[in-house]
Amino acid sequence: MGGKRKVLIAPLNWGLGHATRCIPIIEEYLAKDWEVILASDGASLSLLRRTFPDLKSHELPGYDIKYAKDARLIIAVILQLPKIWLRIRDEFLWLKAFSKTVDLDLVISDNRYGIHSKKTHSVIISHQLKIKSPVFEDMLNRINHKMLNRFDECWVPDVEGSGNLSGALSDIPLEIPKKYIGHLSNLKKVKSNSEEIPLLCILSGPEPQRSILERELKPILLDFPGAFLIRGLVNEESSADEEGLHVMGFADRKQIQDLMNRSRLVICRAGYTSLMDLVLMDKKAILIPTPGQTEQEYLAELHGSSLQFRAIDQEDISTGLRSLITSSSRWDLS
């Protein structure tokens, strides 16, 4: 008899959302008795190694994107497209060499465009089939579709019709089969008997915007005794109380699940994985899109006036966030 079937799962290291939404997929293949091999870089690889210490893992070439301190993030990324293209090529060459040493049955890439193989069925997970951009949008989408169509399948972590979260981002036809696989979350809604938390703030995403948001939020969070701030630093184990504000460097899945189940209100970025977590956990949240990250700006606008969510721009935090927090109990009556 042959050995276990092997799957390589490789999420993009762009914030932690790509890695965290792969966790239920990894667990599903482990439950099916597949051998799961992980590949990523940076914080995403560190998170996966912490979560699955017994699985084989490999470090992929990092994109090393330099992020802007203001709303010109999309422009900064466009200017680095040649470097991104080289990293995609490096990923592809890595997989080509790796496939000669390991007989893979399936390749699953979460937004890593170079992780596909002609000899192995290759799937890409993406909710962003359409790129929103103030400049060169048609060109960027032609490039995006060309790279997506190099895979054998595209799995969209969303649902069609009622309950759809990605909106126009995924409502695009492809030349390859497109399959909606439902919302992915590594959290579960459970009843908690522990003390309720008035406010939970979860930071994420690339620097320097993560640190900028932390500096903006801290003075406001201090006004709400008992609030929790998770800084989102994978290798930072610190935990401290600062004038009634509970600050944690990093929280693992079990800790975040406990804190979110206990929280009345969540503050976080408008990342797609965060939206899936919030919907499945049935939590009200204030969404703060990363300045210049057009996908988050679109999602914040799409969902920011619903019964469950409100959105605020980062530049308006000092003048408008306190009132949003205090009025959150009345959102469903507005």
Secondary structure, 3 states (H helix, E strand, C coil): CCCCCEEEEEECCCCCHHHHHHHHHHHHHHHCCCEEEEEECHHHHHHHHHHCCCCEEEECCCCCCCCCCCCCHHHHHHHCHHHHHHHHHHHHHHHHHHCCCCCCCEEEEECCCCCCCCCCCEEEECCCCCCCCCCCHHHHHHHHHHHHCCCCEEEECCCCCCCCCCHHHCCCCCCCCEEECCCCCCCCCCCCCCCCECCEEECCCCCCHHHHHHHHHHHHHCCCCCCEEECCCCCCCCEEEECCEEEECCCCHHHHHHHHHHECCEEECCCHHHHHHHHHHCCCEEECCCCCCHHHHHHHHHHCCCCCEEECCHHHHHHHHHHHHHCHHHHHHC
